[in-house]
């Protein structure tokens, strides 16, 4: 069973890959709360702006990661 934040990521996945591929993001309460180059950076931004909330942090894959050469 997916959490609300996981569902939000699933719904917005294509947009996230297009805009933030190769970068880390944090999602909390169905909202993008931080974007950065490292997990640590994103966690720090999230904790500062959203104290007491544990965000879902992940590395967004790049579009090229989905390409398959036949």
LUMKOL-712181 format. One record per residue: residue in one letter; z, x, y of N, C-alpha, C, O in turn. Coordinates in pm, whole numbers, padded with zeros to 5 digits, always signed. Example, Ala and Ser with C-alpha at 12.3 -4.5 7.8 and 13.67 -1.06 7.14 Angstrom:
<drenvexs>
a+00780+01319-00569+00780+01230-00450+00780+01320-00330+00846+01424-00332 s+00708+01285-00225+00714+01367-00106+00787+01290+00003+00804+01341+00114 
</drenvexs>
This chain:
<drenvexs>
x+00000+00084-00119+00000+00000+00000+00000+00089+00125+00079+00182+00135 x-00087+00059+00218-00099+00139+00339-00005+00089+00448+00024-00030+00460 x+00043+00185+00528+00124+00148+00644+00031+00096+00754-00091+00109+00744 x+00089+00038+00859+00009-00011+00972-00067+00104+01037-00182+00086+01077 x-00005+00221+01048-00073+00335+01110-00186+00386+01022-00291+00426+01073 x-00168+00386+00891-00276+00425+00801-00393+00327+00811-00509+00369+00810 x-00363+00199+00821-00469+00098+00838-00543+00119+00970-00665+00103+00977 x-00467+00153+01075-00529+00178+01206-00626+00295+01196-00737+00289+01248 x-00583+00402+01130-00670+00519+01112-00794+00479+01033-00905+00518+01069 x-00776+00405+00927-00889+00361+00845-00989+00280+00928-01110+00301+00918 x-00939+00190+01010-01025+00105+01094-01101+00188+01197-01216+00157+01227 x-01039+00292+01251-01097+00372+01359-01151+00507+01312-01180+00594+01393 x-01163+00524+01180-01195+00655+01125-01325+00714+01180-01326+00831+01218 x-01431+00638+01184-01559+00691+01233-01548+00739+01376-01600+00846+01410 x-01482+00663+01459-01462+00701+01598-01377+00827+01608-01406+00915+01690 x-01273+00837+01526-01186+00955+01528-01264+01080+01487-01248+01186+01548 x-01347+01068+01384-01428+01182+01338-01524+01224+01449-01540+01343+01475 x-01586+01128+01513-01683+01158+01619-01617+01227+01738-01671+01324+01791 x-01502+01178+01779-01436+01230+01899-01344+01349+01874-01334+01439+01958 x-01276+01351+01758-01169+01448+01737-01186+01532+01610-01090+01595+01566 x-01305+01533+01552-01329+01610+01431-01286+01755+01445-01321+01822+01543 x-01210+01804+01348-01162+01942+01350-01032+01961+01426-00982+02073+01435 x-00978+01854+01480-00853+01862+01556-00747+01775+01489-00778+01688+01408 x-00623+01800+01523-00512+01721+01472-00486+01602+01563-00501+01612+01685 x-00447+01491+01503-00409+01373+01580-00274+01323+01530-00232+01352+01419 x-00208+01246+01616-00085+01178+01576-00101+01031+01613-00146+00998+01722 x-00063+00945+01521-00070+00801+01541+00070+00743+01520+00137+00775+01422 x+00112+00659+01613+00240+00591+01601+00225+00450+01656+00165+00429+01762 x+00280+00355+01585+00273+00215+01627+00130+00170+01655+00102+00100+01752 x+00039+00212+01566-00103+00175+01574-00167+00220+01704-00249+00149+01763 x-00129+00339+01749-00182+00395+01874-00196+00546+01859-00109+00611+01801 x-00306+00601+01910-00325+00745+01913-00233+00800+02020-00246+00767+02138 x-00138+00886+01980-00037+00933+02075-00052+01080+02111+00007+01126+02209 x-00130+01156+02032-00148+01298+02064-00270+01353+01992-00305+01308+01883 x-00334+01451+02056-00447+01523+02000-00426+01669+02032-00387+01703+02144 x-00450+01758+01935-00433+01900+01962-00499+01987+01858-00560+01939+01762 x-00487+02117+01879-00550+02215+01791-00463+02253+01671-00513+02313+01576 x-00334+02218+01674-00247+02251+01562-00150+02135+01534-00123+02052+01621 x-00101+02132+01412-00003+02029+01373+00122+02042+01461+00177+01941+01506 x+00165+02164+01484+00285+02187+01563+00270+02134+01705+00361+02071+01759 x+00154+02160+01766+00126+02112+01902+00132+01959+01908+00194+01903+01999 x+00070+01893+01813+00065+01748+01810+00204+01689+01786+00242+01589+01848 x+00279+01750+01696+00415+01702+01670+00503+01717+01794+00583+01629+01825 x+00489+01829+01865+00567+01853+01986+00535+01749+02094+00625+01694+02156 x+00406+01723+02115+00363+01624+02214+00417+01486+02177+00466+01413+02262 x+00407+01453+02049+00452+01322+02001+00602+01303+02021+00646+01198+02068 x+00679+01403+01985+00824+01393+01997+00867+01380+02143+00962+01309+02175 x+00796+01449+02231+00830+01444+02374+00797+01307+02432+00877+01251+02508 x+00682+01253+02399+00639+01125+02456+00692+01003+02385+00700+00895+02443 x+00730+01021+02257+00775+00908+02176+00899+00948+02097+00894+00955+01974 x+01009+00973+02165+01131+01016+02094+01179+00908+01996+01173+00789+02025 x+01224+00953+01882+01277+00860+01783+01171+00800+01692+01206+00729+01598 x+01045+00826+01718+00937+00773+01635+00876+00887+01555+00848+00994+01609 x+00856+00865+01427+00793+00966+01342+00645+00930+01331+00610+00833+01264 x+00558+01007+01396+00415+00975+01393+00350+01020+01262+00402+01105+01190 x+00236+00961+01235+00152+01004+01124+00059+01110+01181-00019+01081+01272 x+00066+01232+01130-00014+01344+01181-00115+01385+01075-00081+01399+00958 x-00240+01405+01118-00341+01451+01024-00449+01530+01093-00471+01518+01213 x-00517+01612+01014-00633+01686+01061-00755+01598+01038-00784+01560+00924 x-00825+01566+01144-00945+01481+01134-01060+01568+01086-01087+01673+01146 x-01128+01528+00980-01240+01608+00932-01357+01605+01032-01372+01511+01110 x-01439+01710+01026-01559+01715+01109-01669+01637+01040-01669+01622+00918 x-01764+01587+01119-01876+01510+01062-01949+01591+00957-01990+01537+00854 x-01968+01720+00982-02044+01804+00889-01976+01813+00753-02041+01845+00653 x-01845+01787+00747-01773+01789+00620-01819+01678+00526-01795+01684+00406 x-01886+01578+00582-01930+01465+00502-02076+01477+00459-02124+01397+00378 x-02146+01576+00512-02287+01592+00479-02302+01650+00338-02226+01737+00295 x-02400+01599+00269-02426+01645+00133-02571+01686+00124-02660+01608+00158 x-02595+01807+00078-02733+01854+00060-02776+01822-00081-02708+01858-00178 x-02887+01755-00093-02936+01714-00225-03042+01809-00272-03096+01791-00381 
</drenvexs>
